[in-house]
Amino acid sequence: MSTMPVRLQRAAALAMLAATVAACSGGASVAGAGSIGAAAQRSANQFLGRYVRPNGRVVRPDQSWDTVSEGQAYGMLLAEIAGRPAVFGRIWHWTRSHLQLPDGLFAFHANSAGQVLGQNPASDADVLIAWALLRYDAAHAAAMHRQGRRVAAAVLVHEVTAGPGRTSILAAGPWGTGRPASLNPSYWALPALTGLGQLTGTRQWRRLASGAVAMTVRLTRGGRELPPDWAVLTGRGKLAPSPSPDGTERQVEYGLAAQRTIPWFAFSCYPRAHALASRWWRLLRRPDRARALALHPNGRPVNADPAPMSFVAAASAAQAAGQQTASHRLLDRAAAQQHRRPTYYGGAWTALGLALFSGALTSPCLAKSQA
C-alpha cells in the first residue's frame, strides 16, 4: 500500500499546526513565533526543570516523589528534544547506576530515596531507553550507542513472546512472556520500534511493529473500540482485553496508559496504524470523552476528570482523521490543564505530544518498514 497520501496529509497538517496552534502554558503561546518544534523544546525544558533532579533522577512529586523507569526514558528523550546533552548524560548515569539489572533491562520502580522497590522491568521503558541511547548525537555518542545496542538486544531476548502464526509480540515485561501473556498496547511505541530497526539493522524490530499493529486491530475490532490498558494472549491464541495484572484496575479500561497508544500509532509509518487512530476519533470527538481520565473501550465514561494525556490522545486521533481545528484546540487544552494542575505524567506527555506533532520523535519512513 502506498504511504504517500498519509505522508502528504501529515505534512500539510504540520504546516497548518505550526502556523496556527497557540496553547496556554503560563499565559504564553506554546507555538511562539510559529514553530511547533520550538514549542516542543520549551515544553521539554519545562519538564526537565520541574521533574529532573540535579543527579539525573526523574521524580513524580504528585506520587510521593518516587521514580519509575518510564520517567527516566521520558527524561532522556526530552533532554534530546531540548538540546541538552549534559542533562541527558546525568539522567542516563542515574538510570544505569540505580535501575539497570545484570541482564541489561531496568527495574521499574524506586522510592523517593532512589532505592529500588520493584525489579520487574517494564518493556516500554526498556524500549524507549534503548531508542534514546541510539538516537543520541552528542559527546560520547559511541559509548551511548554501545549501551543502547545492549539494552535493545536484552529486550529482544527477554521481553518478546510468540504471537499467532509467526508473529512476535512485545510483552509487558519478562514476567509477562508466558501463557497467558500480559500485554500493554501502549508499550507498542511504533516510532521507537521502527526506529530501533533502522538504528540496529535488526529485522525483528519491524516484525514487532507489524505484529503490534495486527494485534491492536484485533483488540479494538478494527478501531470500533478504543485500545485497552491491558490485554492477555492465551496459549491457544485467544486475545482479549483484561483488567490490570496487579489488580489496580478491576475492569477493562481505556485509561492513562492506553491513551499513549493513539499518538504512537497516529505518528507511525504504518498506514493501518494511522487508520486505527483516525477511527478512534469517532469515539473521542465528544468533549466529555476527549477530556476523560478513563473510558470504557466503547467510549462510555468511567472517570470524567480531565487530564493532559487524555487531550493529547484525542488531539492525535483528530490529527489522524484530518480534523486539524479540533486537534489544535485539544492541544491547547492539554497545555492549559497541565498549567492549571501540573503533574509529572501530564508534563511528560504534553512535551512528548508536541515532539511527535513536530516530527522530532519520528524517523523517515522506509518503504520496507511499511505494513
Secondary structure, 3 states (H helix, E strand, C coil): CCCHHHHHHHHHHHHHHHHHCCCEECCEECCCCCCHHHHHHHHHHHHHHHHECCCCCECEHHHCCEEEHHHHHHHHHHHHHCCCHHHHHHHHHHHHHHCECCCCCECCEECCCCCEEECCCCHHHHHHHHHHHHHCCCCCHHHHHHHHHHHHHHHHHHCEEECCCCCEEECCCHHHCCCCEEECHHHCCHHHHHHHHHHHCCCHHHHHHHHHHHHHHHHCCCCCCCCCCEEEECCCCCEEEECCCCCCCCCCCECCCHHHHHHHHHCCCCHHHHHHHHHHHHHHCCHHHHCEEEECCCCCEEEEEECHHHHHHHHHHHHHCCCHHHHHHHHHHHHHHHHHCCCHHHHHHHHHHHHHHHCCCCCCCCHHHCC
